[in-house]
Amino acid sequence: MSDSKTKRKNERDAINQRETIMNQQTSTTRAPAVSSSAAFEAIENEKTTVLIPKATAERIRKRLPKSDFKTVDEYVSYVMEQVLDDIEKREKEEEEGKAKKNLNRWNRKEDEEEREASNVFSKEDEENVEQRLKDLGYL
């Protein structure tokens, strides 16, 4: 076998071995999901593999006894959820802030020139229309 084929085979074997170990850990250390909803259970059991450096996994493993987590998987999943929640909350606040800023922008005097520039009619046009309405008795 060539070096590249051997390398790919070794990588596949290592991945398969990791998945086997993870499946064994999951089946032995996780309590069954307790939920009245079958849909929630299906989502809860749907998992994927994420590779992290061994050093990071060891640091997490050392923290497990000081936490309420039983596995590195639970710990990483919780931390990632927290990080994503924070990011999404910040993005939502930024979007709401931009929307408020755009709404308030038209109420500020500093933007009066911009509002005037965005008018369809010039001052002269407005004066002409006003004069015609007066001449016709509407004003």
N, C-alpha and C positions, 0 to 999 in steps of 0.2 A: 504494500500500500504506500502511496505517496505521503509526504509529510503533511500536506494540506488535508488529505482525506483522513489521516490518523488524527490530526488536530480536531477536525470537525466531529469525528466519532467520539473522541474523548470529551469534547464539550457537550455533546448530546448525552453521553453517559453520566456526566456530572450533573446536568440539569435533571435527568430522570432520577438520579439518586437523591438530589435535593427535594424534588417533588414527592418521592416516596417517603422521605424522612418527615417532610412537612405534613403529609397526609396522616402519617402515624402519630405525630404530635397533636394534630388537630383532633383526631379521633379519640386520643387517650386523655387529653388535657381539657378539652372544651366540654362544658355541660351542654346538654341538648337545648336548643332554642325553646324558650317558653313564650308562646304567643297564641292568641286566639285566632289570629289571622294567618291563613295559609300563604297568602301573598307576601306578608312580612317575613315569614320563615323562608320562603324561596329567595327573597332578596338578601336576607341575612346570611344564607348559606352560599350565595354566589360570591366567589372569591377569585383573585388573580395573584400571581406571583410578582413580587417586587424585590429586586436584589439590592442589598445595602452592603457596605463594607463590613468585614468581619469585626473590625475594631469597634464600629458603631454598635453592632449587634451585641458585642460583649459588654460595652458600656450600659446598654439598655438592660441586658440580662442581670447585671450587678444591681440595678435599680429596682428590679421586680420585687424583691422582698420588702422594700420600703413603700411599695405602692399596692393598689388594689388589683393590679393586673396579674394574670397568671402566665401569660406568654408574651414573647417579644411581638408577635403579630397583633395582639390586643393593644399593647402599648403604642406601637407605631401607628396603628389604625386610628386610635384616639387622638394622638398628637397631630396627625395629618388632618383629621376632621376639624380640630381646633384652628389650625393654621388656615385651612381653606375657608372656614366660617369667618375668620378675621379679615381675610383678603376680600371675600365677597361683600362683607359688611362695609368695608372701606370703599370699595368700588361703588356700591349703592349710594353711600353718603356723598361721594364725589359727584355722581350723576344727579342726585337731588340738589346738591349745592349749585351745580351748573344750571339746572333748570330754574332754580330760584333766582340766581344771578341774572339770567336772561329775562325773567319776568320783571325783576326790580329795575333792570337797566332802563326800561322805557319810562320809569317814573322819576328818574333823577334829572336834575337840571343840567348836569354836565353833558348829557346826551341830547339836549334840545336841538343842537345843530344837526346831529345825525338824523333825528326825527324829521326835521325840516327838509333835509336833503332827500329823505326817502318819500316825501309827499309827492303825489302824482301832479298836483297843481302848484304852480309858482305863486308867490304873493300877488303878483300882478294879475294872474288869472283869477285868483280868489276875489280880488277887489273888483274886477270886471263883472264877475258873476253876482257879487253882492249889489253892485250898482244896478244891474239889469233887474234884479229882483225888486229893488226899491222902486225903480221906474215903473214896474208892472204892478206895484202896490202890495207886494207880498211881505215886504219888510217895513 
